[in-house]
């Protein structure tokens, strides 16, 4: 849509305009929002490289305003509004049982933005081989319009269970309790973050279909190592947004470094181009609509 020069001198194609009304993913649901700014992030201390939009959620306090990547946005049109309503209905049936009418699903407007920590506390190295996995899957999905075959084998739940089983025998009770809490945290973060920050735009329709087909099944029992790796890469950003003391942050970082090593050791078994299928023409037509 709009093309303008970024602060780095690059020409940037933006698909959304400033002041445009949009639908934006926040958690597992979509909300109406308005774009107040946009930019290309390059070597940003807080954001991964890419195009971002600064959004204000309709009816929310300004403390919830945030920069979001483009793949969290959808055009505000009749088709996507129907998708929003369907997703909301499925979500509330899953979490609250059948309801006679809509319920509030947005965060408490009176809450202040949570305190942030420096992402440097949580930064850790990702092996080059795993970085290549991320590059390859970006190409499979965005360039050749392929999708992972779901449910994956192994699933995220299976991977975390096997990792826990491999580590806990050598731990004392205190270490075991702390480690199990870390594993539970990964489970929780994955299920909460998948629909928000772990999907490419082209994967969203697949996510809607899976969510509708399995409303009572955690996504960690459907998705696999590819999306889990995406979560691990984004963990420094997530931890920086949480109220975590520095000592606890260092412990989490240590756990993450060991888990990354575990993923790396299993990478040749888990990651393969054969796990991707070409999307059907019908899917491509639907998923690429603006």
N, C-alpha and C positions, 0 to 999 in steps of 0.2 A: 504493500500500500504506500506508505511514506518512506522516502529515502532521504537520509541526511548524513552529514559528516560527523563522526564521533570525535571525542577529545583527542584520540590517537591519530586522527587524520584519515581513518577508514570510512568508506561509504557503507552505511548500514541500511538494510531493508527492514523496516518495521511493519509488522502485519496489523498493528493496532495503533490508533491515534490518541494523542493526549485529549482528555475530556470524553473519550469514548466510553460508553456503557458496555460492560462485559459481564460474563459469568466467570467466577474464579474459584478454583478448588482451594478449600481450607479444611484440612483433615479429610475425611472420606466423602464430604459433601461439597456442593457448589453453592456459592452465594453471589448475589448481585453486587457489583463493585463499579467504581469509576476510576479510570486511569488519570493520574495527575502529573506523571512524569515518565520518562523512558530513557534508557541509556544502554550502551554497550560496555559491559564490565570486562576489563583486561587487567590482570595482575591486581585485582581488588582484594583487600585484606579480609573482607567478610563474604564475598560472593565468588562462586566459580565463574570462569570466563563464559560470556554469552550475553544474549539480549535480555534485559530486565525491564519490568514496568512497575512503577510505584502506584499501588492501588489503595483506595479507601473503600471499605465495605459499607454498603448502605445501612444506616441505622446503628453503626458501631462507633464506639469512641475512637478518636484519632490515634490512641496508643496502639491500636491494632493495625494501623497503616503499615504496609511493608513492601519491600521489593520482591517481586516474584518472577521466576523465569517464564518465558513465553508459553511453555507447554502446560502451565497451570491455567491458562486462559482459554475461553471459548467465546465465540461471537454471541451477542445477546439477540437471539432470534427465536422464533416459535419452536423450531425443531429442538434446539438445545434447552429451551425452557421446559419442554416436555421431558427431556432426558434428566434435567435437574429434579423435576417432581417425581419421576419414577425412581431415581436413585434415593431420594429422601424417604419415599414410602417404603422401599425395600429395607433401608437402614433402620427405620423405626420399628417395622415389623420384627426385624431380627433382634433388636436390642430391648424393645419395650413391649412386645406383643402387639396385637392388632389395636389400632387406635381409631376413634371416631372422627378425629380432625387433626390438623397439624399441631405440632408441639415445638417449643423453642429448641433450636439445635445449635445456636451460635454460642460462643463463650460468654461468660458473665461480663456485661458491658462495664461493670463497675471495677473490674479487676485491672490493676496496672500491668504494664508490660513487664515480664519477668526480667530479673537482672541478668546481664550478659557477662561472660568471661572472655578473656583473650583466647582466640582459637589456637594460638601457638602452644598452649598447655597440652592440647590434645593431638597435635600433628604427629604423624608417623609415616614411615616410608612404605610405599606399595611397590612390590617387586615389578620389574619391567614386564615380565611375562603376564602379570595380571592387568597391567595398564594396557597391554596389547589386546587382552580379552575385551576390555571396555571399548577400545577403538574398533575392533572387529564387529562387535555386536551393534555398535552405532551404525556401521556401514550396512550390516545385514538388514536392520530395521528401517533406517531412514532412507537408504539409497536403493536397496533392492526389494523393499516392501515385504520382508519376511517377518514371521512371528514365531515365538517359542511355542512348541507343542506343550499344551497344558492338559492335566497336571504334570509337573516335572518330576523326574526321578533322578536324584533324590529331591525331596521337598526341603524347604527351609527347616521345618520342624524335625525332619529326620536328620539333617546335617547337625543341628544344634544338639539333638539327643545323643548322636554318636560322638560328637566332640566332648560333651559332658561325661559320657561313660569312659572315654579314653583318658580323661584328666583327673577325675575325682579319686581313684583308688590310692594315689600317692599323697593325698591331702589329709591334714588333720581336720577335726570337726569344724573349727572356726574358719579355716581356709575353704572347706567344702561349702559351708553356708554362704560365704561371701561370693564364691564362684558361681553357685547356683543362682544367686540373685542377679549376677551379671548376665547369665544365660536367659533368665526370665525377662530381663530388661531388653535384650536383643529381640526376643520374641515379640514383646510389646511394641517396641519401636518399629519393627518390621510391619506388623499388622496395622499400626496407626499411620505410618508414613508411605506405604505402598501407593495408595491412590493420590497422594499429594505431591511427592517429590521423586518417586522412583520409576516413573513411567515416561516413555517417549509419547508424544502426541499420537503417533500411529498405533500405539498399544492401548489407548484409552477405550476404544470400542470393545476390544477383547476383554478388558477389565470389567466393563459394564455387563457384558454377557455372562462372564464367570460369576460376578457378584449376584446377578439375578438368578442364575441357575443354582448357586450354592449359598443362599443368604445366611445360613447358620454355620458355615464352615470358615474358620480363620484362613486368611490368604496365605499364611505360612504353611498351610497344609496343601496348597495348590501350586504356588510359585517356588522356584528353586534357587540354585547357587548364583545365577546371573543377577537376579534382583537383590540377593543378599550381598553380593559384592558391591553393587551400587550403594546400598545402605552403609556399608563399612567405609566407603570412600567419603560419604557425606557426614560421617559421625563427628568429626571435629566441629563442623558447623552446628550440629544438633546439640552437642555437649556445651558449646559456647553459649547456647540459648537457655541452658538449664542452670538452676541454682545449685551448682556442685562446688564443694570446697576443693582447694588445690590438691590436697593430699588424696582425696577421693578421685580427683581427676587423673592423677598420676597412676593410681591403681587401675583405673579403667583403661588408660592408655596401655599399660602393661598387658592386660588381658587382650586388648585389641591386637596388639603386635603379635601375640602368640596365636591368636585366632587367624590372623592374616597368613601366618606361616602354615597353619593347618590347611587353609584354603589353597595355598600355593602347592603344598605337597599332593593335594588331590586334584589339581587343576587339569591334568591331562585326562583324567577320568570324567570329570564333570563338564568341562567346556569343550564343545565341538560344534562345528558348523552344521552337522547332521541333526542337531536339536531344533533347527529352524525350518519352518515350512513356508512356502510362498503363499501369501494371502490370496484369497479368491477375488475375482474382479468385483463382486458384489461388496465384499468387505472394503476393498480399496476405495470404491466409490463412496461408501458411507463414511469411512474414517477420514477421508481427505476433504470432506465438505467443510467449508468455512462457516 
